[in-house]
Amino acid sequence: MEKTGIIWTEKTWNPVTGCQKISQGCKFCYADTIAKKYAGHAAFPNGFDLTLRPHKMRDPFKWDEPSLVFVNSMSDLFWEKIPEEYFVQVLEVMKKTPQHEYQVLTKRPELMLEYSLKYEFPENMWCGVTIEDKKNLHRLEILKKVRAKIKFISAEPLLEDLGSISLKGIDWIITGGESGFHLWKREVSLVRGLVDYDKDTKLWIPKPHCIEWIRNLRDIAKRDGTFFFHKQWGGSFPEAAGRELDGKTYNEMPKYPGDKLEINNEYLKHIEGKRVIDKKQESFHQGKLF
């Protein structure tokens, strides 16, 4: 199934499933949870162990509409266990379908860099790295050396302030807080959440100091000419605390496929529509709409 609730893309494409946790951002991996839940089923016969899915190579040729495609949402294309010759096959599919824009995200930029020097990455292949904390800022410096037309960062789940960094040479940054039922555990939300649950209002509310972390990245992005996309504050579900930063949602993108002017993501449309309705209701109750 290609439709997705990941609001910065339009489709997911998984020619590989399975991965191995390597840093703090992986601790509560959604892909691991899903794969283990459905282990033994057709989609995940091996759970979260490495599974090559060559039959999925045909999928991008079937999509009539030019699309933003998140590659390996259930794996990491630069996991060293994936055979190099299989990676080349995935690369060839991207080259042969230039109408699509492929978003490839990794926590293993060393192999991404190695392959980018060995093989010619097509212009429609975006190369990104996850940076969840200062310990992994080295991924940013490696990414800057990767030979790719579009480079991006996913600072999700953001676990601490990244401080004064340079986004020069980076085209796009996504920010977001951790989400999932595990955040109901106070000891987890204290150290991993950008939000707190307020028992009186029964709402998830962004922590003031964590708002500053996101503001910092937004301001750096503006300074360095980098597109900024704030995905979520997080909570028990992704948009539990909304998506607004200083009264605004940020959906900036470096490029759209074909002649599109915005993302065609049904879930994004749903939550944006709900946000508008909620604001109208709030204004009404405050006596602003008559």
C-alpha positions as CSV (number, residue, x, y, z in Angstrom):
1,M,0.0,0.0,0.0
2,E,1.6,3.3,-1.1
3,K,-0.7,5.9,0.6
4,T,0.9,7.2,3.8
5,G,0.4,9.2,7.0
6,I,3.9,10.6,6.7
7,I,2.9,14.1,5.7
8,W,6.1,15.3,4.0
9,T,5.7,12.7,1.2
10,E,3.0,11.2,-1.0
11,K,3.8,7.6,-1.3
12,T,6.0,5.0,0.4
13,W,8.0,2.4,-1.6
14,N,9.6,-0.5,0.2
15,P,11.8,-2.7,-2.0
16,V,13.4,-3.7,1.3
17,T,12.0,-4.2,4.8
18,G,13.8,-4.7,8.1
19,C,16.6,-2.8,9.9
20,Q,18.8,-2.7,12.9
21,K,18.7,0.0,15.6
22,I,21.9,2.0,15.8
23,S,21.2,5.2,17.8
24,Q,18.8,6.9,20.2
25,G,16.4,7.9,17.5
26,C,15.7,4.2,16.8
27,K,14.6,3.3,20.4
28,F,10.9,3.4,19.7
29,C,11.0,2.8,15.9
30,Y,7.6,2.7,14.4
31,A,8.7,0.4,11.6
32,D,10.0,-2.1,14.1
33,T,6.7,-2.1,16.0
34,I,4.7,-2.6,12.8
35,A,6.9,-5.3,11.4
36,K,6.9,-7.3,14.6
37,K,3.2,-6.9,15.1
38,Y,2.6,-8.4,11.6
39,A,5.5,-10.9,11.6
40,G,4.7,-14.0,9.6
41,H,2.1,-12.1,7.4
42,A,2.7,-11.6,3.7
43,A,4.0,-8.1,4.2
44,F,6.5,-9.0,6.9
45,P,7.3,-12.8,6.6
46,N,10.5,-12.3,8.5
47,G,9.3,-9.6,11.0
48,F,12.0,-6.9,11.1
49,D,14.8,-9.0,9.8
50,L,16.2,-8.1,6.4
51,T,13.8,-9.0,3.6
52,L,14.5,-8.1,0.0
53,R,11.2,-7.6,-2.0
54,P,12.2,-7.6,-5.7
55,H,8.5,-7.7,-6.7
56,K,8.2,-4.1,-5.4
57,M,10.6,-3.0,-8.1
58,R,7.7,-2.8,-10.6
59,D,5.6,-0.4,-8.5
60,P,7.0,3.0,-9.5
61,F,6.4,2.2,-13.2
62,K,2.6,1.7,-12.4
63,W,2.1,5.2,-10.9
64,D,0.6,7.5,-13.5
65,E,0.9,10.6,-11.4
66,P,4.4,12.1,-10.7
67,S,4.8,11.6,-7.0
68,L,7.0,12.3,-4.0
69,V,8.1,8.9,-2.9
70,F,9.7,8.0,0.5
71,V,12.0,5.1,-0.2
72,N,12.3,2.3,2.4
73,S,10.0,3.8,5.1
74,M,10.3,0.3,6.7
75,S,14.1,0.0,6.4
76,D,17.3,1.9,5.6
77,L,18.5,1.7,2.0
78,F,22.1,2.1,3.2
79,W,22.1,-0.6,5.8
80,E,25.3,-2.6,5.2
81,K,23.4,-5.9,5.2
82,I,21.6,-4.9,1.9
83,P,23.6,-6.4,-1.0
84,E,25.3,-3.7,-3.1
85,E,23.9,-5.3,-6.3
86,Y,20.4,-4.9,-4.9
87,F,21.0,-1.3,-4.1
88,V,22.1,-0.8,-7.7
89,Q,18.8,-2.3,-8.9
90,V,16.8,0.2,-6.7
91,L,19.0,3.0,-8.1
92,E,18.1,1.9,-11.7
93,V,14.4,2.1,-11.0
94,M,14.8,5.7,-9.8
95,K,16.8,6.6,-12.9
96,K,14.1,5.0,-15.2
97,T,11.3,6.9,-13.5
98,P,12.4,10.5,-13.6
99,Q,8.8,11.8,-13.2
100,H,9.0,10.9,-9.5
101,E,11.0,12.5,-6.7
102,Y,12.5,9.9,-4.4
103,Q,13.3,10.8,-0.8
104,V,15.9,8.5,0.7
105,L,16.6,8.9,4.4
106,T,19.4,7.2,6.4
107,K,21.2,7.0,9.7
108,R,24.1,5.5,7.9
109,P,25.6,8.4,5.8
110,E,29.0,6.8,5.5
111,L,27.7,4.2,3.0
112,M,25.5,6.8,1.3
113,L,28.6,8.9,0.7
114,E,30.6,5.9,-0.5
115,Y,27.9,4.9,-3.0
116,S,27.4,8.5,-4.2
117,L,31.1,8.6,-5.2
118,K,30.9,5.2,-6.8
119,Y,27.6,5.5,-8.7
120,E,25.9,8.4,-10.3
121,F,22.8,9.3,-8.2
122,P,20.0,10.7,-10.4
123,E,18.7,14.2,-9.9
124,N,15.4,12.9,-8.7
125,M,17.0,11.1,-5.7
126,W,17.0,13.2,-2.6
127,C,19.6,12.2,0.0
128,G,18.8,12.8,3.7
129,V,20.1,11.9,7.2
130,T,18.3,11.7,10.5
131,I,19.9,13.9,13.3
132,E,18.1,13.5,16.6
133,D,20.8,14.8,18.9
134,K,24.2,16.4,19.1
135,K,26.0,13.1,19.2
136,N,24.9,12.5,15.6
137,L,25.7,15.9,14.1
138,H,28.6,14.2,12.3
139,R,25.9,12.9,9.9
140,L,25.4,16.4,8.7
141,E,29.0,16.9,7.8
142,I,29.0,13.6,5.9
143,L,25.8,14.5,4.1
144,K,27.4,17.7,2.8
145,K,30.0,15.6,1.0
146,V,27.4,13.4,-0.7
147,R,26.9,13.9,-4.4
148,A,23.2,14.6,-4.6
149,K,21.0,17.2,-6.2
150,I,18.8,17.7,-3.1
151,K,20.1,17.1,0.4
152,F,17.9,17.1,3.5
153,I,17.8,16.5,7.3
154,S,15.1,14.9,9.4
155,A,15.4,16.2,12.9
156,E,12.8,13.8,14.2
157,P,12.5,12.6,16.8
158,L,14.4,15.7,18.1
159,L,15.8,14.7,21.5
160,E,17.8,17.8,22.4
161,D,18.8,21.3,21.2
162,L,21.2,21.0,18.2
163,G,22.7,24.4,19.0
164,S,24.5,26.6,16.4
165,I,24.8,24.5,13.3
166,S,25.2,25.5,9.6
167,L,22.7,24.3,7.1
168,K,24.6,25.8,4.2
169,G,24.4,23.3,1.3
170,I,21.3,21.6,2.8
171,D,18.1,22.1,0.8
172,W,15.5,21.0,3.3
173,I,15.0,20.3,7.0
174,I,12.1,18.4,8.7
175,T,11.6,18.8,12.4
176,G,9.3,16.8,14.8
177,G,8.8,15.4,18.2
178,E,8.5,11.8,19.2
179,S,5.0,10.2,19.2
180,G,3.5,7.0,20.4
181,F,1.7,5.4,23.4
182,H,5.1,5.0,25.2
183,L,4.9,8.8,25.9
184,W,2.1,8.2,28.4
185,K,4.9,6.9,30.6
186,R,6.1,10.0,32.5
187,E,9.7,8.8,32.7
188,V,9.8,8.5,28.9
189,S,8.1,11.8,28.0
190,L,10.4,13.7,30.4
191,V,13.5,12.7,28.5
192,R,12.2,12.1,25.0
193,G,9.1,14.2,24.4
194,L,8.8,17.7,23.1
195,V,5.4,17.8,24.8
196,D,3.9,17.4,28.3
197,Y,0.4,16.0,29.0
198,D,-1.7,18.5,31.0
199,K,-4.1,16.5,33.1
200,D,-6.4,19.5,33.8
201,T,-7.0,20.4,30.1
202,K,-6.4,16.8,28.9
203,L,-4.2,18.2,26.2
204,W,-0.6,17.6,25.0
205,I,1.3,20.9,25.2
206,P,4.7,21.7,23.7
207,K,7.4,22.3,26.4
208,P,8.6,26.0,26.3
209,H,12.3,25.1,26.1
210,C,11.6,22.5,23.3
211,I,9.8,25.2,21.3
212,E,13.1,27.1,21.4
213,W,14.8,24.1,19.9
214,I,12.5,24.1,16.9
215,R,12.6,27.9,16.6
216,N,16.4,27.7,16.5
217,L,16.3,25.3,13.6
218,R,13.7,27.4,11.8
219,D,15.7,30.5,12.1
220,I,18.9,28.8,11.0
221,A,17.0,27.4,8.0
222,K,15.8,30.9,7.1
223,R,19.3,32.3,7.5
224,D,21.0,29.6,5.3
225,G,18.3,29.4,2.6
226,T,17.0,26.0,3.6
227,F,13.4,25.0,3.3
228,F,11.7,24.3,6.6
229,F,9.0,21.7,7.3
230,H,7.7,21.3,10.9
231,K,6.0,17.9,10.9
232,Q,4.6,17.6,14.5
233,W,5.1,18.3,18.2
234,G,4.2,14.7,19.0
235,G,2.5,13.1,21.9
236,S,0.4,9.9,22.1
237,F,-0.1,10.4,18.3
238,P,1.8,12.5,15.9
239,E,-0.4,15.6,15.9
240,A,-1.6,15.4,19.5
241,A,-0.2,18.8,20.2
242,G,-0.7,20.1,16.7
243,R,1.9,21.4,14.2
244,E,1.9,25.1,14.7
245,L,5.0,27.1,15.5
246,D,4.4,30.6,16.6
247,G,0.9,30.5,15.1
248,K,1.9,29.1,11.7
249,T,2.3,25.8,10.0
250,Y,5.4,25.2,8.0
251,N,5.1,22.9,4.9
252,E,8.0,24.2,2.8
253,M,9.5,21.9,0.2
254,P,12.5,22.2,-2.0
255,K,10.7,20.8,-5.0
256,Y,7.4,19.2,-6.2
257,P,7.1,16.4,-8.8
258,G,5.7,17.3,-12.2
259,D,3.7,20.6,-12.2
260,K,2.4,20.3,-8.6
261,L,2.4,23.3,-6.4
262,E,1.7,21.4,-3.1
263,I,1.9,18.0,-1.5
264,N,-0.9,15.6,-2.5
265,N,-1.2,13.8,0.9
266,E,-4.7,12.9,2.1
267,Y,-3.7,12.8,5.7
268,L,-2.1,16.2,5.6
269,K,-5.3,17.6,4.0
270,H,-7.3,16.0,6.8
271,I,-5.3,17.4,9.7
272,E,-5.0,20.9,8.0
273,G,-8.7,20.9,7.5
274,K,-9.3,19.9,11.1
275,R,-6.9,22.7,12.3
276,V,-9.0,25.3,10.4
277,I,-12.3,24.0,11.9
278,D,-10.8,24.0,15.4
279,K,-9.6,27.6,15.0
280,K,-13.0,28.7,13.8
281,Q,-14.6,27.1,16.8
282,E,-12.1,28.6,19.2
283,S,-12.8,32.1,17.7
284,F,-16.5,31.6,18.0
285,H,-16.3,30.6,21.7
286,Q,-14.1,33.7,22.2
287,G,-16.9,35.9,20.7
288,K,-15.0,36.8,17.6
289,L,-17.3,35.3,15.0
290,F,-20.9,36.6,14.7
